[in-house]
């Protein structure tokens, strides 16, 4: 539904409009937010945490930073609560009149040690934050009432439910329906055992009784092409039907199979039987959209697809007088190399950038994290292909380049060995493409690198001040059907 590195979806409906937010980890701007009118086709309308007073760019290491959000609409206003695990502690609560922004400066909800916060209001106005506790002695799902205006906790947090016995009960969401309060959580870990479980009670404070058929959704121990399914959020449709968004991955290759584009957002139908939700992953069938785009960076506004794992984009890029963008070398306080990138959204794709290296050296990089990346570089004299796998960093190809303007390209092509794909590092000079290296894509997979993110591709400066003239991204699996 929303392919590529878009994990931990949270959804809300306002009239006939749906809005969805994803976690973003070390990348800024943080928390992409989407709009849809049919639950199938989604448009990126902005990023929630797009100012330093909301999320400090460059302070989070790989797979740290902003974890799972919850997005809700209450009393005419949008609310989003999330956790910056690299910040100063507490949950971050922001709000906005318009989901495309601007969003408020965060209110810090202190005293609730954990991740994956949910926020809900009762009919009498009480506001609850329910979350996955990391506080010793308060394991599992915990909860406290808060004042959303100040962030003050109005009572000590209490244990709510420890789940069904599977590992890592997390990602709680609360809903009221027909006099019952339903608590939906994830269990089993965010890998192959990921599952959705549910319990219900007569109060948002419980006690909660688990469903007799838990887990209500999982693809564990199956050959389904979508795996790691969990971290679900439910939404009621205008006609009274319900739907569920959840995360999953699409692993490829041989055992253990490899997923490379991170955890993606999927959609399922929900029907109710004997007062319990029953999930039907075949209710919705969506074609992967055409994600092809080109950008010459004309004008002042930058598309919200552009992100950086390090410093804020404005700190190391600026409009060029000759057109395009000047990019400067930058390493963030976290030690992460800054780059101007986009999330890879397809299984087959190509990204190319025309770079003027008259005033410096530039590179196109494919990044999974700071220890797993590959790139093709140009400095006006030579082309070089480089790759890093953990502590090993090596040049894997080179060629002469007596030219100041070159198109650098990285492309995912079918696997030649047992991985998910091969990665081609190339350059186009005077209309001719020169392949510098081809590497096994499994080394840029979560199964090799670990962590929670997916591939991001983009441009960085190696030295000086190269000028990014323009980019193009082509996705080649846009006709594939995705069902969860």
Order of alpha helices (4+ residues) and beta strands (2+ residues): beta-beta-beta-beta-beta-beta-beta-beta-beta-beta-beta-beta-beta-beta-beta-beta-beta-beta-beta-beta-beta-beta-beta-alpha-beta-beta-beta-beta-beta-beta-beta-beta-beta-beta-beta-alpha-beta-beta-beta
